[in-house]
């Protein structure tokens, strides 16, 4: 019988990424980086990192299991 | 630089014309399907999210609230990040059930005529501020460029132009499904234009205004409060609220829902959009901060909302024109897609239900829908203009956009309940939506109306909710969503869902799998057409039934109950794509009625569930997936079982008709499954029906005449215990095993025949042996008598006796030869030249009078040999040539031709005689069968030839007609010859 991919793996990755997104942009950490005198482009760097992680997981075939 | 109004208007029209050409090229196939379905095009088409608000308003919001402007895009990033669990299930539902808007989706799940109506009305009201924002942005951008505030005609002119183009893009002709390749291409083009324009403005801000990143950093060092103004609102402003609103807007705004789900040309593209669309938004936002600082540095005397345009005003390189076009792109894309999406919702949930409820059959439904949609597009754009005209907005572009964002956020509880909570029902959803909408109106719309002197300050409810320094957006979002969610939960818990709503909840759940209920009362597609024609008109009824039949690959003559049930389901889905799910369901329920209690429901259910399981397999996970694999394995075992299997339901409807059954009966699975046993063609119906009705559980060696073929069949049957699949019936039916033993019987007959032949051979050998001894005595006595007498008469008699004994001796020897008493072992075979054997046989046959008069022709290479026994080969040829000689007239030719290939030496013995009649041809190799007159043939010649050929590992066949007979003997090619051939081939 065919070996199915792990049932919750994709969902787990999505959940972890969502939590990371919330941590970066909707948690006390957001207040910290807003007050830490970072360069003007710092929010874009965080945003870009999050996008890169999503891109890597999608390109590796995780997340979407259909 | 003086820019004239007419120049800008001309630019707008020319740009929209270019857009139309792009759309036209896509629709005409000039842009390849692969390009249109490319994930990049899909992602760019989602760029409709970035409107004038993003293009102009982001700088204004950045000036006012710093980095808070990023929440509008970070929220979208979070929504797309969760695409596999949030957007993908919605896409599946939209595609599977042909839903064309968010109102369709919610009306499909929350089965109540009010659901779609309320969602549509609320969206129409909620989105009007957003449309007016676009009009305001374009009008103000033109005022900035021309420096002329007397642009009263501008807004209506822009609205009329947009209406015309929206109709051209999305309502030029009726389409069975809401898929407009042209629209997707045009919106993607627009997104590319606005991205390029904004990046160009950003580059100009950094390099043109500041002179590079270093200089910009220098300006920043000199103005440290600029950076502080960006970062401070992150921790002080309504950051999380706006993040949540943008999360909702990402897929709930009508234009976003339309482009993400309805116009999706390639379902797989959503996977790429999960990161490519946030990347697009990031690139779009990178220039915002440099543009803001460039505007500040230049001390532009205008609202920061228009800094994007303002910093380019004095450029000589035409950047202002590109910037203006980018702004028009942003506004027009939003207005076109929004008006199309809202028009579709309004048509399906307001106009069409009213029209159909009035009871008029539509003579030309498609034409009516087309014109209805066009009128609605015009009305929606006009509504946006009306809002722009009446409402006095001095809060900036973003204010209007956020009002719409809070409105669409009211649909979030419903959508989450749709995906996650099966207990949720229409009562809860409607109550929640009304509650949320009321708070939204009270907190956000009322102040606008009061400011515009439409309402008095007596009705201002804001104070009830808005206290202290909390942002108005946080207050409005919190209270509206709290009221909405609480009412949804309470309403759902306090009321019960109907059957249809429970089925819809199952359909929306990935775990759901409900069998189709009931059987359609109408018995054919023709009757379907007749019934539907009363509501949607004859032409549309014929077209829709035809389309559903084509999609299901069914014939117009289809009458199987299970297939008709599937056809009804497909028609409902197709109508849903055109009229919305609520109306489609109403029409189908009223016109194509179901018999709830039906015995064939078992077959329907099993087949429907098998279809659903097949479709759903890719979505199964864990134990469910393993169980389905097991089911498929057992199903396949049953299908490929080398015994015919026919499973019957309680009402004798055929449920399983496996591969062996198809081969035995010659009846295809599609023609049998789902039909009653009575529908099987004769003689299978009578044959199986008789067995099903009998009390026998086994029947052996039953004869069945099918065409010219007579079959021998064993039958076995067993009762099936009713499986628990949600149906009520007394019995689960029967399973019949059909064992075709026709071939086995042929084999048995052949074996018996061989056994008889072997007995004859043994008998013949015994008889020959017993006759041999007395015959030797008779021959000796006759010879003695011949020598001892001088009497002529006696001598003559002795000679006659000797002739007759010779004849008996010949027969005895032949009998012994036939019984293989003289067989030589294959180990004694040697290379035998064929021509030599043939010539010797011709010489022997030519000794007779008849043989002497035959024209013998030998075409055989002297070098050609076979592995064999020379004497027996001569005997074979003598028998064949004697027969040929007997069949030929004097002077006729008899030809012996030899040839060979890699595997065989082929010998043909051809005569021009009278031939062997067709009925006798199969029997000529049987012993003692002869066509010659009594005394002339023993009937052992050709059986002897057959035996010799077989002993030489060859085969013999005969072709005969009235013009002659041809015996073809194939013997294995000797190894030496095969080697020669192989080496010759290798050399070649």
Boltz contact constraints between the chains, C-beta under 6 A:
constraints:
  - contact:
      token1: [A, 1]
      token2: [B, 629]
      max_distance: 6.0
  - contact:
      token1: [A, 4]
      token2: [B, 625]
      max_distance: 6.0
  - contact:
      token1: [A, 7]
      token2: [B, 621]
      max_distance: 6.0
  - contact:
      token1: [A, 7]
      token2: [B, 622]
      max_distance: 6.0
  - contact:
      token1: [A, 10]
      token2: [B, 84]
      max_distance: 6.0
  - contact:
      token1: [A, 11]
      token2: [B, 85]
      max_distance: 6.0
  - contact:
      token1: [A, 14]
      token2: [B, 82]
      max_distance: 6.0
  - contact:
      token1: [A, 14]
      token2: [B, 84]
      max_distance: 6.0
  - contact:
      token1: [A, 14]
      token2: [B, 85]
      max_distance: 6.0
  - contact:
      token1: [A, 17]
      token2: [B, 81]
      max_distance: 6.0
  - contact:
      token1: [A, 18]
      token2: [B, 81]
      max_distance: 6.0
  - contact:
      token1: [A, 18]
      token2: [B, 82]
      max_distance: 6.0
  - contact:
      token1: [A, 21]
      token2: [B, 78]
      max_distance: 6.0
  - contact:
      token1: [A, 21]
      token2: [B, 81]
      max_distance: 6.0
  - contact:
      token1: [A, 25]
      token2: [B, 74]
      max_distance: 6.0
  - contact:
      token1: [A, 26]
      token2: [B, 240]
      max_distance: 6.0
  - contact:
      token1: [A, 26]
      token2: [B, 243]
      max_distance: 6.0
  - contact:
      token1: [A, 31]
      token2: [B, 235]
      max_distance: 6.0
  - contact:
      token1: [A, 34]
      token2: [B, 231]
      max_distance: 6.0
  - contact:
      token1: [A, 34]
      token2: [B, 234]
      max_distance: 6.0
  - contact:
      token1: [A, 34]
      token2: [B, 235]
      max_distance: 6.0
  - contact:
      token1: [A, 40]
      token2: [B, 227]
      max_distance: 6.0
  - contact:
      token1: [A, 40]
      token2: [B, 289]
      max_distance: 6.0
  - contact:
      token1: [A, 43]
      token2: [B, 67]
      max_distance: 6.0
  - contact:
      token1: [A, 43]
      token2: [B, 70]
      max_distance: 6.0
  - contact:
      token1: [A, 47]
      token2: [B, 282]
      max_distance: 6.0
  - contact:
      token1: [A, 51]
      token2: [B, 275]
      max_distance: 6.0
  - contact:
      token1: [A, 51]
      token2: [B, 278]
      max_distance: 6.0
  - contact:
      token1: [A, 51]
      token2: [B, 279]
      max_distance: 6.0
  - contact:
      token1: [A, 54]
      token2: [B, 81]
      max_distance: 6.0
  - contact:
      token1: [A, 54]
      token2: [B, 274]
      max_distance: 6.0
  - contact:
      token1: [A, 54]
      token2: [B, 275]
      max_distance: 6.0
  - contact:
      token1: [A, 55]
      token2: [B, 275]
      max_distance: 6.0
  - contact:
      token1: [A, 58]
      token2: [B, 271]
      max_distance: 6.0
  - contact:
      token1: [A, 58]
      token2: [B, 274]
      max_distance: 6.0
  - contact:
      token1: [A, 58]
      token2: [B, 275]
      max_distance: 6.0
  - contact:
      token1: [A, 63]
      token2: [B, 84]
      max_distance: 6.0
  - contact:
      token1: [A, 64]
      token2: [B, 84]
      max_distance: 6.0
  - contact:
      token1: [A, 64]
      token2: [B, 271]
      max_distance: 6.0
  - contact:
      token1: [A, 66]
      token2: [B, 618]
      max_distance: 6.0
